Amino acid sequence: MLLKTLRLPLFTVVLSALATVAAAQAPAGWPSKPVKIIVPFQAGSATDLLSRQIGTGLSQALNQPFLIDNKPGAAAMIGSDAAARAPGDGYTLLMSGPASMVTNRFLYKNLSYNPDAFEKVGMVAITPNVLLANPSLPFKTLPEMVAYAKAHPGQLTYASFGAGTTSHMAGELLRQVAGIDIVHVPYKGAAEAIPALLSGQVSMYFDTIMTALPQVKAGKLRALGVSSATRALMAPDIPTIAEQGYPGYDIAPWYGIVASHGTPPAVVEKLNAEINKLLNNPEFRERLVATGAEARGGSVADFEAFIKTEIPRTEKLVRQSGLAMQ
């Protein structure tokens, strides 16, 4: 009788152990069919353009199509949820970023996916933001803007491409470090924010370098500073916010590949190696710069460590911005 009661649990344990061993091994010949890269933003966005560059490079390196699957909406949650629910077989990846991996956990009580459950593959790139201003305003530099804002508290506004996005957090960080009272005005994206800035409906806007630069070169908008730690490769003449009196100021959209939970470690390591080969290729890096992106790369552990440092930093910014969980 005792043997009979032990059989089923023992059988279950053996099956579980075999499944664990199988999951740790890469599928034979991976990839043997097309791989999907889910992009949680619309076609033509900065995330989409970068994903297509990476997808093309991986397709050529691994002799299988890496297909872009745009699933925009709900602050990257629709695409992130789809990737989280996919089998962990190495054939579904997600081009992740601050929203999907970090910020959403502090904005939504009932997040439909677990950001920590993804298998981290590797950091890909950043796209620096630029603080833009309407040229009709009586300041030309960041220090002049700060002085004006202190003399006119609550009168200057800044647009972003959505509450909780990197452009919003960049404005919140500047508000804190400069000690100024500027008012946030969220928009759905550059298609709405740029016209509002050009028409004077808002005073300033943190925009991605690729969208911002044509307006600056045309003299329609004024660039006050770059949000990343170093000057943007696409616009080296625009000073950073950090070098204009705010050392340590560093906040920019970042992108990294993650895979569905359970993806075999051998697949993760192979992907990481191939992505780093691409990012270390000078021609490929130049193609990224043309889209406003700057290559990063590094190991799986590097990417995991980066996300861990972003979590408390972002939590502090979200809480200080007054955003309530939805």
C-alpha positions in Angstrom: 0.0 0.0 0.0 2.8 2.4 0.9 4.5 1.6 -2.5 1.3 2.5 -4.3 1.0 5.8 -2.6 4.6 6.6 -3.4 4.5 5.7 -7.1 2.6 8.8 -8.4 4.6 11.4 -6.6 7.9 9.7 -7.5 6.7 9.5 -11.2 5.8 13.2 -11.1 9.2 14.1 -9.6 11.0 12.1 -12.4 9.0 13.8 -15.1 9.7 17.2 -13.6 13.5 16.5 -13.5 13.5 15.3 -17.1 11.6 18.4 -18.2 14.2 20.6 -16.4 17.1 18.8 -18.2 15.3 19.2 -21.6 14.7 22.9 -21.0 18.4 23.4 -20.3 19.4 22.1 -23.7 19.1 24.1 -26.9 16.7 22.7 -29.5 18.6 20.9 -32.1 19.6 23.1 -35.0 18.1 26.3 -33.4 16.9 28.3 -35.2 15.3 25.8 -37.6 12.3 28.1 -38.4 11.5 31.8 -38.4 11.9 33.7 -35.1 9.4 36.4 -34.1 10.5 39.7 -32.5 7.5 41.3 -30.8 7.7 45.1 -30.9 5.3 46.7 -28.4 5.0 49.9 -30.4 3.7 50.9 -33.8 5.5 50.5 -37.1 7.8 53.5 -37.8 8.5 54.2 -34.1 12.1 54.3 -32.8 11.7 50.9 -31.3 10.4 49.5 -34.6 13.2 50.9 -36.7 15.8 49.5 -34.3 14.1 46.1 -34.2 14.1 45.8 -37.9 17.8 46.6 -38.1 18.5 43.9 -35.5 16.1 41.5 -37.1 17.8 41.9 -40.5 21.2 41.4 -39.0 20.2 38.2 -37.1 18.5 36.8 -40.2 21.7 37.1 -42.2 23.8 35.7 -39.4 21.6 32.7 -38.4 20.1 31.9 -41.9 16.5 32.1 -40.6 14.0 35.0 -40.9 13.6 37.2 -37.8 10.2 38.6 -38.3 8.9 41.8 -36.7 5.5 41.6 -35.1 4.1 45.0 -34.0 1.7 44.8 -31.1 1.4 48.4 -29.9 -0.8 49.7 -27.2 -1.4 50.1 -23.4 2.1 51.4 -22.6 3.8 48.4 -24.2 1.7 46.0 -22.2 -0.1 44.3 -25.1 3.1 43.3 -26.8 4.9 42.4 -23.5 2.0 40.2 -22.5 2.0 38.4 -25.8 5.7 37.7 -25.5 5.3 36.5 -21.9 2.6 34.0 -22.9 4.6 32.5 -25.8 6.3 29.2 -25.4 9.9 29.4 -24.1 11.3 27.6 -27.1 13.6 30.4 -28.4 11.2 31.4 -31.2 9.6 34.4 -29.6 11.6 37.5 -28.5 10.6 40.9 -27.2 12.3 44.2 -27.9 11.9 45.5 -24.4 12.5 48.9 -22.9 11.9 51.0 -19.8 8.1 50.7 -20.0 7.8 47.0 -20.4 10.6 46.0 -18.0 10.6 48.7 -15.3 8.1 51.6 -15.3 4.9 49.6 -15.8 5.4 47.7 -12.5 5.0 51.0 -10.7 2.1 52.3 -12.7 -0.3 49.4 -12.8 -1.6 47.3 -9.9 -2.7 44.4 -12.0 0.1 44.0 -14.6 -0.9 41.2 -16.9 2.7 39.9 -17.1 5.7 39.5 -14.8 8.6 41.7 -16.1 11.1 39.6 -14.0 10.0 36.3 -15.6 11.6 37.1 -19.0 14.9 35.6 -19.9 17.3 38.5 -20.4 19.3 38.2 -23.7 21.2 41.5 -24.1 21.2 45.3 -24.1 21.0 46.6 -27.6 21.0 50.5 -27.7 19.8 53.8 -26.4 18.2 56.7 -28.2 19.0 60.0 -26.4 16.2 62.5 -25.8 16.6 66.2 -26.5 14.9 68.9 -24.6 13.3 71.1 -27.2 11.8 74.6 -26.7 9.7 76.9 -28.8 12.1 79.6 -30.1 9.6 82.4 -29.3 10.3 82.0 -25.6 12.9 84.4 -24.0 15.7 81.9 -23.4 18.2 80.2 -25.7 20.1 77.9 -23.3 19.3 75.5 -20.4 20.6 77.8 -17.7 18.5 80.7 -19.1 15.5 78.4 -19.1 16.0 77.4 -15.5 16.4 81.0 -14.5 13.2 81.9 -16.3 11.3 79.0 -14.8 12.4 80.1 -11.3 11.3 83.7 -12.0 7.9 82.4 -13.4 7.0 79.3 -11.4 4.3 77.1 -13.0 4.2 79.1 -16.2 6.4 76.8 -18.4 5.0 73.5 -19.6 6.7 70.5 -21.0 5.2 67.8 -23.3 6.0 64.1 -23.2 4.9 61.1 -25.3 2.7 59.8 -22.4 2.6 59.7 -18.6 5.2 57.5 -17.2 7.3 57.4 -20.4 11.0 58.2 -20.5 10.3 61.7 -21.9 8.0 62.3 -18.9 10.6 60.9 -16.4 13.3 63.1 -18.1 11.2 66.2 -17.3 10.5 65.0 -13.8 14.2 64.5 -13.1 15.0 67.9 -14.5 12.3 69.5 -12.4 13.8 67.9 -9.3 17.5 68.5 -9.9 17.0 72.1 -11.1 14.4 72.9 -8.4 11.9 74.4 -10.9 8.2 74.3 -11.2 7.3 73.2 -14.7 4.0 71.6 -15.7 3.8 68.2 -17.4 1.4 67.8 -20.4 1.2 64.3 -21.7 0.5 63.4 -25.4 0.2 60.1 -27.2 3.4 60.7 -29.2 5.5 63.0 -31.3 2.8 63.3 -33.9 0.7 65.3 -31.4 3.5 66.8 -29.2 5.5 68.4 -32.0 2.6 70.4 -33.5 1.6 71.5 -30.0 5.2 72.7 -29.3 5.4 74.5 -32.7 2.1 76.3 -32.2 3.1 77.4 -28.7 0.5 75.3 -26.8 3.4 73.9 -24.7 6.7 75.5 -23.9 9.1 72.4 -24.1 9.2 68.8 -25.1 11.6 65.9 -24.5 11.8 64.2 -27.9 13.9 61.4 -29.4 17.0 62.7 -31.3 15.9 61.4 -34.7 12.5 63.2 -34.6 13.9 66.3 -32.9 16.9 67.1 -35.1 15.1 68.0 -38.4 13.1 70.6 -36.5 16.2 72.0 -34.8 18.2 72.2 -38.1 15.2 74.0 -39.7 15.3 76.6 -37.0 11.7 75.7 -36.0 12.7 74.5 -32.5 15.5 75.2 -30.1 17.6 72.4 -28.5 18.4 73.0 -24.9 20.2 69.8 -24.0 20.6 66.1 -24.4 19.2 63.8 -21.7 21.9 61.0 -21.9 25.2 61.1 -20.0 27.2 61.8 -23.1 26.5 63.9 -26.2 24.5 62.2 -28.9 26.5 60.8 -31.8 23.8 62.1 -34.2 24.1 65.7 -32.8 27.5 66.1 -31.1 27.1 69.9 -31.0 24.2 69.8 -28.6 25.5 69.8 -25.0 24.1 67.4 -22.4 22.0 68.5 -19.5 24.6 67.0 -17.2 27.4 69.2 -18.5 25.3 72.3 -18.1 25.3 72.2 -14.3 23.6 68.9 -13.4 26.2 66.2 -13.1 24.8 62.7 -13.0 21.7 63.6 -15.1 21.2 60.6 -17.3 17.9 59.3 -18.6 17.2 58.0 -22.1 15.1 55.4 -23.8 17.0 52.1 -23.9 16.3 48.8 -25.7 17.1 45.2 -25.0 16.1 41.8 -26.2 14.4 39.5 -23.8 12.9 36.0 -24.5 9.9 34.1 -23.1 10.3 32.4 -19.8 12.0 29.0 -20.1 14.0 29.7 -23.2 17.0 27.4 -23.0 20.2 29.1 -21.7 22.1 27.8 -24.8 19.7 29.8 -27.0 20.0 32.9 -24.9 23.8 32.7 -25.0 23.8 32.2 -28.7 21.5 35.1 -29.3 23.6 37.3 -27.0 26.8 36.4 -28.9 25.2 37.2 -32.3 23.8 40.5 -31.1 27.1 41.5 -29.8 28.8 40.6 -33.1 26.3 42.9 -34.9 26.8 45.8 -32.4 30.6 45.5 -32.7 30.4 45.8 -36.5 31.4 49.4 -37.4 29.1 49.5 -40.5 26.1 48.2 -38.4 26.8 50.8 -35.7 26.8 53.5 -38.3 23.4 52.3 -39.6 22.0 52.5 -36.1 23.3 56.1 -35.6 21.5 57.1 -38.7 18.2 56.1 -37.0 19.2 58.0 -33.8 20.2 54.8 -31.9 23.6 54.2 -30.2 24.8 50.6 -29.8 25.5 49.3 -26.4 25.8 45.4 -26.1 27.4 43.4 -23.3 26.7 40.1 -21.5 23.5 38.7 -20.2 24.7 39.5 -16.7 25.4 43.1 -17.8 21.8 43.5 -19.0 20.4 42.0 -15.8 22.5 44.3 -13.6 21.4 47.3 -15.7 17.7 46.6 -15.2 18.3 46.0 -11.4 19.8 49.5 -11.1 17.0 51.0 -13.2 14.2 49.6 -10.9 14.8 51.7 -7.7 15.8 54.8 -9.7 12.6 54.7 -11.7 10.4 53.8 -8.7 11.7 57.0 -7.0 10.9 59.1 -10.0 7.5 57.7 -10.5 6.5 58.3 -6.9 7.9 61.8 -6.8 6.0 62.6 -10.0 2.8 61.9 -8.2 1.6 59.3 -10.7 -1.1 57.1 -9.1 -1.2 53.4 -9.9 -4.0 52.4 -12.2 
